[in-house]
Amino acid sequence: MLRLKFSIYSFVVFHNHAILSERLRLPVVAAPLFIISNPDLVIAQCKAGIVGSFPALNARPAEELDRWLEKITTELAQYDAENPDTPSAPFAVNQIVHSSNDRLQHDVEMCVKWKVPIVITSLGAKEFVNEAIHSYGGIVLHDIINNKFAKKAVAKGADGLIAVAAGAGGHAGALSPFALVQEIREWFEGPLLLSGSIANGDAVLASQAMGADLAYIGSAFIATDEANAVQAYKQSVVDNNADDIVLSNLFTGVSGNYLKPSIEAAGLDPANLPTSDASKMSFGSGGESESKAWKDIWGCGQGIGAVKSVQTTEALVDRLSAEYAAAKLRLA
């Protein structure tokens, strides 16, 4: 499996962040999926040649995070030893930097212990997190929904940004990806990832063409064999499309995209959902309240029309790779 070097925007800006360009088959980071991402999915993503990731809060209780990191680190090291010509891609851990997350200090310490290559921070930016990850040479990517938050994240020490645009699964932004990337690239030359309805190789190339360095893909991985999702959830991703995605802040207090059939199954009218407020959001005790909200109401982005079947992670990345190569040839 060939690992390609790539970059449309600028390879120069990656000189201190080679981890985001080396050992990748595709310029793709798999987004951390609440509940769904687990060690098996992360390992499969990394072996397939893209950055795999998971939310630290998925490992419950907190002590389980140590075991997850050991499993991922050990299995990828073994794979690399057996496949020196095509080593695995690095992996990432998502930290929820929200005031209600009483596990943050512990989970960051675990990342330091295992020298996690990439840490993705969400819902807040704190300098101590960035400093801890930088202490061993790791990098921090912070997800943002607008240019204001992007500037705050970089000011507090983030190495790169994840622009979460309209159409993204889970907690989504409201801005067009064209507008968001353009505004960020006016001042920021570091690593920039783009999220929002990216589910095929054409969209990966398009994200680079508009100024991002890598694509950030989440919802397509729900419909994989390795994902920790019930079969009905996986099949719903396959069976539905952009028209079946509903934007609401009812379930967690923050606007997010969800599959309409799961809302209907909960006895709610997707067309008449009440509004909520951000004070409802809580990640205390490992995010139990968030877990309950996401267990039956299924988060999903608008790009799922590209997902035609439940398949292995390897097969999905193969599809993305073939589409990416074909798109480049079409524009050559």
C-alpha positions as CSV (number, residue, x, y, z in Angstrom):
1,M,0.0,0.0,0.0
2,L,1.7,3.1,-1.3
3,R,2.0,6.1,1.0
4,L,1.8,9.3,-1.0
5,K,3.3,12.6,-0.2
6,F,0.9,15.4,-0.8
7,S,0.0,19.0,-0.2
8,I,-1.7,21.6,-2.4
9,Y,-1.5,24.5,0.0
10,S,2.0,24.4,1.2
11,F,4.3,21.7,2.3
12,V,6.6,24.2,3.9
13,V,4.3,25.0,6.7
14,F,4.5,21.4,7.8
15,H,8.2,21.4,8.5
16,N,7.6,21.3,12.2
17,H,4.5,19.1,11.9
18,A,5.7,16.2,9.7
19,I,3.5,13.9,11.6
20,L,0.6,15.3,9.6
21,S,2.2,14.6,6.2
22,E,4.5,11.6,6.6
23,R,3.2,8.0,6.7
24,L,-0.2,9.0,5.3
25,R,-1.8,7.3,2.4
26,L,-4.4,10.1,2.1
27,P,-4.5,13.6,3.6
28,V,-7.3,12.5,6.0
29,V,-7.8,12.5,9.7
30,A,-10.7,10.4,10.9
31,A,-12.8,12.4,13.3
32,P,-13.3,11.2,16.9
33,L,-16.8,9.9,17.2
34,F,-18.5,10.0,20.6
35,I,-19.4,6.4,21.7
36,I,-18.5,5.0,18.3
37,S,-14.7,5.3,18.1
38,N,-12.9,2.5,19.9
39,P,-9.4,1.0,19.7
40,D,-10.4,-1.5,16.9
41,L,-11.6,1.4,14.7
42,V,-8.6,3.6,15.4
43,I,-6.1,0.7,14.7
44,A,-7.9,-0.1,11.5
45,Q,-7.8,3.5,10.4
46,C,-4.1,3.9,11.1
47,K,-3.3,0.6,9.4
48,A,-5.3,1.8,6.3
49,G,-3.0,4.9,6.2
50,I,-5.1,7.7,7.7
51,V,-4.9,9.3,11.2
52,G,-7.3,7.4,13.5
53,S,-8.8,9.1,16.6
54,F,-11.1,8.6,19.5
55,P,-12.5,10.8,22.3
56,A,-10.8,10.1,25.6
57,L,-14.3,10.1,27.3
58,N,-15.2,7.0,25.2
59,A,-12.9,5.0,27.5
60,R,-15.0,4.3,30.6
61,P,-14.3,4.3,33.5
62,A,-11.3,6.7,33.4
63,E,-8.9,3.8,34.2
64,E,-9.8,2.2,30.9
65,L,-8.1,5.0,28.9
66,D,-4.7,3.6,30.0
67,R,-5.6,0.2,28.6
68,W,-6.9,1.6,25.4
69,L,-3.7,3.6,24.8
70,E,-1.6,0.6,25.6
71,K,-3.5,-1.5,23.1
72,I,-3.4,1.0,20.3
73,T,0.3,1.8,20.8
74,T,1.3,-1.9,21.1
75,E,-0.6,-3.1,18.1
76,L,0.5,-0.3,15.8
77,A,4.1,-0.9,16.9
78,Q,3.8,-4.5,16.1
79,Y,2.2,-3.7,12.7
80,D,5.0,-1.3,11.9
81,A,7.7,-3.9,12.7
82,E,6.0,-6.3,10.3
83,N,5.4,-3.7,7.6
84,P,8.4,-1.4,7.5
85,D,7.7,-0.3,4.0
86,T,4.1,0.8,4.7
87,P,4.0,1.7,8.4
88,S,0.8,2.8,10.1
89,A,-0.4,6.4,10.3
90,P,-0.2,8.2,13.7
91,F,-3.3,8.3,16.0
92,A,-5.0,11.1,17.9
93,V,-7.0,11.5,21.1
94,N,-9.7,14.0,21.5
95,Q,-9.9,15.9,24.8
96,I,-13.1,17.8,25.7
97,V,-11.7,21.0,27.3
98,H,-15.1,21.9,28.9
99,S,-15.3,23.1,32.5
100,S,-17.7,20.3,33.3
101,N,-15.2,17.6,32.3
102,D,-13.7,16.5,35.6
103,R,-11.5,13.9,33.9
104,L,-9.5,16.3,31.8
105,Q,-6.4,16.4,34.0
106,H,-6.2,12.6,34.3
107,D,-6.8,12.1,30.6
108,V,-4.1,14.5,29.6
109,E,-1.7,12.8,32.0
110,M,-2.5,9.5,30.2
111,C,-1.7,11.1,26.8
112,V,1.6,12.3,28.2
113,K,2.4,8.8,29.6
114,W,1.8,7.2,26.2
115,K,3.2,10.1,24.2
116,V,0.1,10.4,22.0
117,P,1.3,11.9,18.7
118,I,-1.7,14.1,18.1
119,V,-4.3,15.6,20.6
120,I,-7.5,17.2,19.3
121,T,-9.1,19.7,21.7
122,S,-12.7,20.7,21.7
123,L,-15.2,23.0,23.5
124,G,-12.5,25.2,25.1
125,A,-8.8,25.9,24.9
126,K,-6.5,25.7,27.9
127,E,-2.8,26.4,27.8
128,F,-1.9,23.7,30.3
129,V,-3.2,21.0,27.8
130,N,-1.1,22.4,25.0
131,E,2.0,22.7,27.2
132,A,1.6,19.1,28.4
133,I,1.3,17.7,24.9
134,H,4.2,19.8,23.6
135,S,6.4,18.5,26.5
136,Y,7.1,15.3,24.6
137,G,6.8,16.5,21.0
138,G,3.2,16.0,20.4
139,I,1.0,18.4,18.5
140,V,-2.4,19.9,19.3
141,L,-5.2,20.5,16.8
142,H,-8.1,22.6,18.0
143,D,-11.6,22.4,16.4
144,I,-13.4,25.6,15.8
145,I,-16.6,26.9,14.1
146,N,-15.6,30.4,13.3
147,N,-12.5,32.7,12.8
148,K,-12.9,34.3,16.3
149,F,-12.4,30.9,18.1
150,A,-9.6,30.1,15.7
151,K,-7.6,33.1,16.7
152,K,-8.2,32.3,20.4
153,A,-7.0,28.7,20.0
154,V,-3.8,29.7,18.3
155,A,-3.2,32.4,20.9
156,K,-3.3,29.8,23.6
157,G,-0.8,27.5,21.8
158,A,-2.7,25.2,19.4
159,D,-0.4,24.0,16.5
160,G,-3.2,23.5,14.0
161,L,-6.9,24.1,13.5
162,I,-9.9,22.0,12.5
163,A,-12.5,24.1,10.7
164,V,-15.9,22.6,11.5
165,A,-18.1,23.9,8.8
166,A,-21.8,23.6,8.0
167,G,-23.0,20.0,7.4
168,A,-20.6,18.3,9.8
169,G,-21.8,15.5,11.9
170,G,-22.3,15.8,15.7
171,H,-21.6,19.4,17.0
172,A,-21.6,21.3,13.8
173,G,-20.7,24.8,12.6
174,A,-23.0,27.1,10.7
175,L,-20.5,28.7,8.2
176,S,-19.8,27.7,4.6
177,P,-16.5,25.9,4.3
178,F,-15.4,28.4,1.6
179,A,-16.0,31.3,3.9
180,L,-14.4,29.7,7.0
181,V,-11.2,28.5,5.3
182,Q,-10.8,31.8,3.4
183,E,-11.0,33.8,6.6
184,I,-8.6,31.6,8.5
185,R,-6.0,31.4,5.7
186,E,-5.8,35.2,5.6
187,W,-3.7,35.0,8.8
188,F,-2.9,31.4,9.6
189,E,-0.3,29.4,7.8
190,G,-0.2,26.4,10.0
191,P,-1.9,23.0,9.6
192,L,-5.5,23.4,8.7
193,L,-8.1,20.6,8.5
194,L,-11.6,21.0,7.1
195,S,-14.7,19.2,8.4
196,G,-18.2,19.2,7.0
197,S,-20.0,16.7,4.7
198,I,-16.7,15.1,3.4
199,A,-17.4,11.5,2.6
200,N,-15.7,10.9,-0.8
201,G,-12.2,11.4,-2.3
202,D,-13.5,14.2,-4.5
203,A,-14.3,16.2,-1.4
204,V,-10.9,15.5,0.1
205,L,-9.2,17.0,-2.9
206,A,-11.7,19.9,-2.9
207,S,-10.8,20.7,0.7
208,Q,-7.1,21.0,-0.3
209,A,-8.0,23.1,-3.3
210,M,-9.7,25.7,-1.2
211,G,-6.8,26.0,1.2
212,A,-7.0,23.2,3.8
213,D,-4.2,20.7,4.2
214,L,-6.2,17.7,5.2
215,A,-9.8,16.6,5.3
216,Y,-11.5,15.6,8.6
217,I,-14.0,12.8,8.1
218,G,-16.4,11.3,10.6
219,S,-19.8,10.1,9.7
220,A,-18.7,7.8,6.9
221,F,-16.9,5.7,9.5
222,I,-20.1,5.0,11.4
223,A,-21.0,2.5,8.7
224,T,-17.9,0.3,9.2
225,D,-17.5,-3.1,10.7
226,E,-15.2,-1.8,13.4
227,A,-17.3,1.0,14.6
228,N,-19.0,0.7,18.0
229,A,-22.5,1.4,16.7
230,V,-25.6,-0.8,16.6
231,Q,-26.4,-2.3,13.2
232,A,-29.5,-0.1,12.8
233,Y,-27.4,3.0,13.2
234,K,-24.9,1.8,10.6
235,Q,-27.7,0.9,8.2
236,S,-29.4,4.2,8.7
237,V,-26.2,6.0,7.5
238,V,-26.4,3.8,4.4
239,D,-30.1,4.3,3.7
240,N,-30.4,8.0,4.2
241,N,-28.9,11.2,2.7
242,A,-28.5,14.9,3.3
243,D,-32.3,15.5,3.3
244,D,-32.6,13.2,6.3
245,I,-30.2,15.3,8.5
246,V,-31.7,17.6,11.1
247,L,-29.9,20.5,12.8
248,S,-30.9,21.0,16.5
249,N,-29.5,22.1,19.8
250,L,-32.2,20.3,21.8
251,F,-30.2,17.2,22.8
252,T,-27.0,18.6,24.1
253,G,-27.4,22.3,24.3
254,V,-25.1,22.9,21.3
255,S,-26.3,22.8,17.7
256,G,-25.6,19.4,16.1
257,N,-26.7,17.3,13.1
258,Y,-28.7,14.2,13.6
259,L,-30.4,11.5,11.6
260,K,-34.1,12.2,11.3
261,P,-35.3,8.6,11.7
262,S,-33.6,8.4,15.1
263,I,-35.5,11.5,16.2
264,E,-38.8,10.1,15.0
265,A,-38.1,6.8,16.7
266,A,-37.7,8.7,20.0
267,G,-41.3,10.0,19.5
268,L,-40.3,13.5,18.5
269,D,-41.3,15.6,15.5
270,P,-38.1,16.6,13.6
271,A,-39.9,19.6,12.1
272,N,-40.9,21.0,15.5
273,L,-38.1,20.5,17.9
274,P,-37.9,22.9,20.9
275,T,-34.7,24.8,21.5
276,S,-32.3,24.3,24.4
277,D,-29.3,26.2,25.8
278,A,-25.6,25.6,26.2
279,S,-26.0,25.3,30.0
280,K,-27.5,21.8,29.5
281,M,-24.2,20.5,28.2
282,S,-22.2,18.5,30.8
283,F,-19.2,16.2,30.6
284,G,-19.0,15.5,34.3
285,S,-18.5,11.9,35.4
286,G,-17.1,11.1,32.0
287,G,-19.8,12.6,29.9
288,E,-22.6,10.3,31.1
289,S,-25.4,12.8,30.3
290,E,-23.9,13.4,26.8
291,S,-23.7,9.7,26.3
292,K,-27.4,9.2,27.0
293,A,-28.3,12.0,24.6
294,W,-26.2,10.4,21.8
295,K,-27.1,6.8,22.4
296,D,-30.6,6.9,20.9
297,I,-30.4,10.2,18.9
298,W,-27.9,9.5,16.2
299,G,-25.4,12.2,15.2
300,C,-24.5,12.3,11.5
301,G,-23.3,14.7,8.9
302,Q,-24.8,15.7,5.5
303,G,-22.3,13.8,3.4
304,I,-23.7,10.3,3.9
305,G,-25.2,10.1,0.4
306,A,-21.7,8.8,-0.6
307,V,-22.0,5.8,1.8
308,K,-23.5,2.9,-0.1
309,S,-22.8,0.0,2.3
310,V,-21.5,-1.1,5.6
311,Q,-17.9,-2.2,5.0
312,T,-14.5,-2.6,6.6
313,T,-12.5,0.5,7.4
314,E,-9.9,-0.7,5.0
315,A,-12.4,-0.9,2.2
316,L,-13.7,2.6,3.0
317,V,-10.2,4.1,2.8
318,D,-9.6,2.2,-0.4
319,R,-12.7,3.9,-1.9
320,L,-11.6,7.3,-0.7
321,S,-8.1,6.8,-2.1
322,A,-9.4,5.7,-5.5
323,E,-11.8,8.6,-5.7
324,Y,-9.1,11.0,-4.6
325,A,-6.7,9.8,-7.4
326,A,-9.5,9.9,-10.0
327,A,-10.4,13.5,-9.1
328,K,-6.7,14.6,-9.4
329,L,-6.5,12.9,-12.9
330,R,-9.8,14.6,-13.9
331,L,-8.4,18.0,-13.1
332,A,-4.9,17.4,-14.5
